[in-house]
């Protein structure tokens, strides 16, 4: 009784095709990594199941009969499918996964981004990111799609309906002045007040222009292209900043971690007596809505929120 065609296996098609191509049991057996006797037995089994003769035995080898032609045609199709599949798999494996692109200032990076990255990487070890800590061209980068997620104050980005914008948290600028400074007598110090005095210290560097951008004056030189402020007097050490404050009418902005550092406590305690202003900066999560289709974008935004919730 003939075997129904749907019971043929790929291995049987492969066997008949190899013998037909080589016109030789021995060479086909070598290709298929079988013994000649095992291959001959397999051919006999197929012929008996189908009730046909697939090969005629000749002195010089074997000759395929017309009944072998369907096997050869199917084998050619199978080889083409396998080759296409291999090419697709190789192409996929060579594709570079687009890293998640993030743009933020140094303080936002230290407070939220690095901790969120640690949380997401724990879930997805292959998670990749590119982080730009310079806030220059932030608007253009977000609009062009060069950046997936940005952290910025509301004044640094004009959002459209294409973007998700959610409040994340608050950063504070702490501004210090020496005891004799005129601003120590003010109950409240404004940006206009600060604009009248030089800013000192190398800690007032790009991209910390969030408070002062757009206000050149004596605070420093503002670059509207890069949206950064270069402080008027650059000092290399915290002690140096304090010395300059004592000798001038300068103002220094020190981030909270440095104010709390034990190593500089001798200096900072004196400065703390003359903290003249806390200026809050509201930081928002900004992302293109199209980017939210990427699972890693959603995970990272959730991680940012969790970091803020934990404090």
C-alpha positions in Angstrom: 0.0 0.0 0.0 1.4 3.4 -1.0 2.3 5.8 1.8 0.3 9.1 1.8 2.5 12.0 0.7 2.0 14.0 3.9 3.9 11.2 5.8 7.1 11.9 3.9 9.8 13.4 6.2 12.3 16.2 5.3 15.0 13.6 6.0 13.6 11.3 3.3 13.5 14.2 0.8 17.1 15.0 1.7 18.2 11.4 1.1 16.6 11.0 -2.3 17.9 14.4 -3.4 21.5 13.7 -2.3 21.6 10.4 -4.2 20.0 12.0 -7.3 22.6 14.8 -7.3 25.6 12.6 -6.8 24.3 9.6 -8.9 26.2 7.6 -6.2 25.2 5.9 -3.0 28.6 6.2 -1.5 29.1 9.9 -2.2 25.5 10.6 -0.9 26.2 8.6 2.2 29.4 10.6 2.8 27.4 13.9 2.5 24.7 12.7 4.8 27.1 11.2 7.3 25.5 7.7 6.9 26.9 4.3 6.1 26.2 3.0 2.6 24.2 0.1 3.9 22.0 2.5 6.1 21.4 4.7 3.1 20.5 1.8 0.8 18.1 0.5 3.4 16.5 4.0 3.7 16.0 4.1 0.0 14.4 0.6 -0.1 12.1 1.6 2.8 10.9 4.7 0.9 10.4 2.8 -2.4 8.5 0.1 -0.6 6.3 2.7 1.2 5.6 4.6 -2.0 5.3 1.5 -4.2 7.7 3.1 -6.8 11.2 2.7 -8.0 13.2 5.8 -7.4 16.6 4.7 -8.8 17.8 2.3 -11.4 21.0 0.6 -10.5 23.8 0.9 -13.1 27.4 -0.3 -13.2 28.6 3.2 -12.9 26.3 4.1 -10.1 22.5 4.9 -9.8 20.2 6.8 -12.2 17.1 8.6 -10.8 13.8 7.6 -12.3 11.0 10.2 -13.0 9.6 9.2 -9.6 12.6 10.9 -8.0 11.9 14.3 -9.7 9.3 15.5 -7.1 11.8 14.9 -4.3 14.5 16.9 -6.2 12.1 19.8 -6.8 11.0 19.9 -3.2 14.6 19.7 -2.0 15.5 22.7 -4.1 12.7 24.7 -2.5 13.6 23.6 1.0 17.3 24.6 0.4 16.2 28.0 -0.8 13.9 28.5 2.2 16.7 27.4 4.6 19.2 29.8 2.9 16.7 32.7 3.1 16.1 31.9 6.8 19.8 31.8 7.5 20.4 35.1 5.8 17.5 36.7 7.8 18.9 35.3 11.1 22.4 36.6 10.3 21.1 40.0 9.4 19.0 40.2 12.6 21.9 39.2 14.7 24.2 41.8 13.1 21.7 44.6 13.7 22.8 47.0 16.3 20.1 47.5 18.9 19.4 51.3 19.1 20.5 52.4 22.6 18.1 54.4 24.7 19.1 58.0 24.2 18.9 60.3 27.3 19.7 64.0 27.6 19.8 65.8 31.0 22.0 68.0 33.2 24.6 66.6 35.6 22.5 67.1 38.7 19.4 65.5 37.2 21.7 62.7 36.0 23.1 62.1 39.5 19.8 62.3 41.2 17.5 60.3 39.0 19.1 58.9 35.8 22.0 56.8 37.3 19.7 55.2 39.8 17.0 54.5 37.2 19.6 52.9 34.9 20.7 50.6 37.7 17.1 49.5 38.3 16.3 48.9 34.6 19.6 47.1 34.0 18.8 44.7 36.8 15.7 43.7 34.8 17.2 43.8 31.4 21.0 43.0 31.5 21.5 43.9 27.8 19.9 47.3 28.3 22.0 50.0 26.5 21.9 53.8 26.9 23.6 56.9 25.5 23.6 59.8 27.9 24.3 63.4 26.9 24.9 65.6 30.0 25.2 68.8 27.9 21.9 70.5 27.6 22.9 72.3 24.4 20.5 71.8 21.4 18.0 70.1 23.8 15.0 71.4 21.9 16.4 70.3 18.5 17.4 66.9 19.8 14.0 66.1 21.2 12.2 67.3 18.1 14.4 65.4 15.7 14.1 62.2 17.6 17.9 62.1 18.4 16.9 61.9 22.1 14.3 59.4 23.4 14.0 60.8 26.9 15.0 64.2 28.3 14.9 65.7 31.7 14.6 69.5 31.8 12.9 72.5 33.3 9.8 73.9 31.6 11.8 76.9 30.3 14.2 74.6 28.4 11.6 73.0 26.1 8.5 74.1 24.3 6.5 70.9 24.1 3.9 70.1 21.4 1.2 67.3 21.3 3.9 64.9 20.0 5.5 64.8 23.4 4.7 63.3 26.8 5.6 65.8 29.5 5.3 64.8 33.2 6.7 66.5 36.3 9.4 64.4 38.0 10.8 66.4 40.9 12.7 69.4 42.0 16.3 70.5 42.1 17.4 73.4 44.3 20.2 75.9 43.6 21.8 76.9 46.9 23.5 80.3 46.6 26.1 81.5 49.2 27.6 84.9 49.9 30.3 86.1 52.3 29.2 87.8 55.6 29.8 91.4 54.3 27.9 90.8 51.0 25.0 93.2 50.5 22.6 90.4 49.7 22.9 88.9 53.2 20.8 91.8 54.4 17.9 90.9 52.0 15.0 88.8 53.3 14.5 87.3 49.8 17.0 87.3 47.0 15.8 87.3 43.4 17.5 86.6 40.0 17.6 90.3 39.4 19.5 90.8 42.7 21.9 88.0 41.7 22.5 89.5 38.3 24.3 92.5 39.9 27.2 90.3 41.3 29.8 88.0 39.8 29.3 84.3 40.1 32.4 82.4 41.3 33.6 78.8 41.4 34.0 76.0 38.8 30.8 74.4 40.0 28.7 76.9 38.0 29.4 75.1 34.7 27.3 73.9 31.8 24.7 72.7 31.8 23.8 74.4 35.1 22.3 77.4 33.3 18.8 76.5 34.5 18.4 79.5 36.8 20.6 82.0 34.9 20.1 81.3 31.2 19.0 84.3 29.3 20.4 86.6 31.9 24.0 87.6 30.8 24.9 90.4 33.2 27.7 89.9 35.8 26.7 86.3 36.6 28.7 85.3 33.6 28.5 84.9 29.8 25.4 83.2 28.4 25.6 81.3 25.1 22.1 81.2 23.6 23.2 78.5 21.1 24.4 75.9 23.7 22.1 77.4 26.4 24.9 77.4 28.9 26.4 79.9 31.3 30.1 80.3 31.9 30.7 81.7 35.4 32.5 85.0 35.7 35.4 83.8 37.9 36.6 80.2 37.8 38.1 78.6 40.9 39.4 75.0 41.1 38.6 74.1 44.7 35.9 74.6 47.2 38.4 76.3 49.6 39.3 78.6 46.7 35.7 79.5 46.1 35.3 80.4 49.8 38.5 82.5 49.8 37.2 84.4 46.8 33.8 85.0 48.4 35.6 86.4 51.5 37.6 88.9 49.4 34.9 89.9 46.9 31.3 90.6 46.4 30.8 87.3 44.6 28.1 84.7 44.9 28.7 81.0 44.7 26.3 78.2 44.0 27.1 74.9 45.7 25.0 71.7 45.1 23.6 70.0 48.2 26.0 67.0 48.2 29.0 69.3 48.6 27.3 71.4 51.3 27.0 68.2 53.3 30.5 66.8 52.7 32.4 66.2 55.9 35.7 66.8 54.3 34.8 70.5 53.7 32.7 70.9 56.8 35.2 73.5 58.2 34.5 75.8 55.3 30.9 74.9 54.6 29.7 75.6 58.2 30.8 79.2 57.7 29.1 79.4 54.3 25.9 77.9 55.7 25.5 81.0 57.9 25.3 83.0 54.7 23.0 80.9 52.5 21.3 83.8 50.7 18.8 81.9 48.4 17.2 78.6 47.6 16.0 78.6 44.0 14.0 75.6 43.0 14.1 74.1 39.5 11.2 71.9 38.5 12.4 69.0 36.4 10.1 67.2 33.9 10.3 63.9 32.0 10.0 64.7 28.3 9.6 61.9 25.7 8.3 61.6 22.2 5.0 59.7 22.3 6.2 57.6 19.4 9.2 56.4 21.5 6.8 55.1 24.1 6.2 52.1 21.8 9.6 50.9 22.9 9.4 48.8 26.0 12.7 50.0 27.4 11.4 53.6 27.2 8.4 52.8 29.3 10.5 50.9 31.8 13.0 53.7 32.1 10.3 56.3 32.7 8.7 54.1 35.4 12.1 53.7 37.0 12.6 57.5 37.1 9.3 57.9 38.9 10.2 55.1 41.4 13.5 56.8 42.2 11.7 60.1 42.9 9.1 58.3 45.0 11.8 56.6 47.1 13.5 60.0 47.6 
